[in-house]
Amino acid sequence: MKTFTFCPWCGRELIQGEVDGIDRKVCPHSACGFVFWDNPVPVVTALVEHMGRVVLARNKTWPEKMYGLITGFLEKVESPEEGVLREVKEELGVDGVVKDFIGLFPFPQMNQLLIAYHVAVEGELVPGEELAELKYVLPEKLKPWDFGTGLVVQKWLSL
């Protein structure tokens, strides 16, 4: 993950410094005051249900047996609900309907905050250009994984 090395305001090299009790990269020039907060990025996540099965997707860049939920970055002009439906349309080629809000899930490994929804879809699914393949799993056969979107699956199964 890329990070700042130089201050984007004054160009000085950033140093480690404590701000609000947390070690952060800061500009050493007192008149500048830049702090690299490194806040998490909001990412919309869809647990997609299609014909009674959960749709898992494998990104083209992932290992062959690695699957996850449909995810994507939230655009600044859209609500999370609009964003998750846009991502479903882009990744699966169909319109969806938000059934439920599942929750918010910190994903510190990727510096993201997952905003998760249960989305129902109908019709023929066509994987988008970023996806290598889809897998369809009955909810009772679905096994959550212990990070990222797997925590969304775990919560959804417990509802």
N, C-alpha and C positions, 0 to 999 in steps of 0.2 A: 504494500500500500504506500502510495507516495505521500510525502509530507513536506512541509516547508523547511528550507535550509536558510533562506535569507528573508528578511523582513520585506513584505510587499509594499510597505509605505516608504521606508527610507533606505532600503538596500543593505543594511548591516546584517552580519551573520547572527542568526538567532542563538540564544543560549538557553540552558535549562534553568527554570526558576519556579518557585512556588507561588501559585495564585489561588486564593480561596482554599488553601490546604491541599492542593493537587499540583503535582509536578507537571509543568507545561513548558512549551517553547515560547520564549519571550524575546522582545527586542531589548538589548542592553542599554539603548539610548533613552535616558529618562524623559526627554522631551517628546519622544515618539509614542511610547506606551502600547505598541502592538502586542497582542497575546494571540497565539494560535490555540484556539479553544478546542479544536479537534472534536467537535460535536458529532453525534451519530447522524447519518443520513436517513430520512424516512423512505421506506421501501414498502410498497403494497404487495400483499401476498394473498393468493386465492387458493383455498382448498376447493377444487372444482369437483362437483358431483355430476356425473353423466350416466343416465340409465341405471341408477342405483349403485354405481361404482365411483371410486375416487380416482381421478386422473393424476398420475405422476409423470413428470417430464424429465428428459435427460438433455441437458445442454450439449451442444456439439463439442465443447471444450472439456467436458467432464469424462472421467473414466467410464468404461462400459457399464458397470453395474451401479453407478451412482445416479439416483433420481431425486427429485424434489418437487415442491409445489410450484405453481406459476407465480413468478415474482417480477417486479419491475420498479423502476424509479418513479416517484411521484413527480409530475410536472407542476410548476408553480401556479398554473392557471386552473388546476382542477382539484376537486375534493378527493379525499381518499376513495370514496365509493366510485366516483367517475374514473379515477386512475386504475382501480382494480378491474373495472369492466373494460377499460381500454386495453389493458394488458391481456386479459382473457381473449379479447377479439384479435389482438395482434398475434398472440402465441398459439391460439387454437382455431381461429377463423370463424368463430361463432359468437353471437351475442349471449350474454349471461344475465342472470338476475341475482342480486345480492339477497341471500336468505337470512343471514345472521352476521353480526360482528362477533368474531371469535376472541379478539383481544390484541394487546400490544406486547411484543416480545423483543427484549434487547438481544442483539446478535453482535456481541463485542468483537468476535473474531473478524468480522467484516466492517466494524464500526457503523452498524446499521440499527435502525429501529423498525421491526417488522410490524406493519399494520394489517392484521389478518381478517379475512372475511370468508364465509362459506358462500360459494357461488354455484348456482345450478345452471346447467346448459343443456340444450337440445340440438339435434342435428349432427351432421357428419363433422368430426374434428379433423382439421388439417394442420399438422405441426408447422409453426412459423419458421422463418429462416434461421433463427438461433437454436432451434431444437433438432436433435438427432432422432428421437423417437418418444413415443408415449407408452405408458403402461397403465392398465386399468385394474384396480384392486377392489374387491368387495370390502366394505368397512370392517366386517368381522375378521378379515384376513390381514388388515393393515397393521403394520408394526411400526410405531414411531421410532425415530432415531433421536439421539441425545443432544442435538445442537440445531441451530438455525430453524428451518421450517419444520423439522421433526417435532419441535416443541409445540408448534401450532397443531400438528396432527394429534399429539398427545392430549392437548386441551380439548380439541373437537371431539375426540373419542370419549372423553369423560363427561361431556354435556348431556 
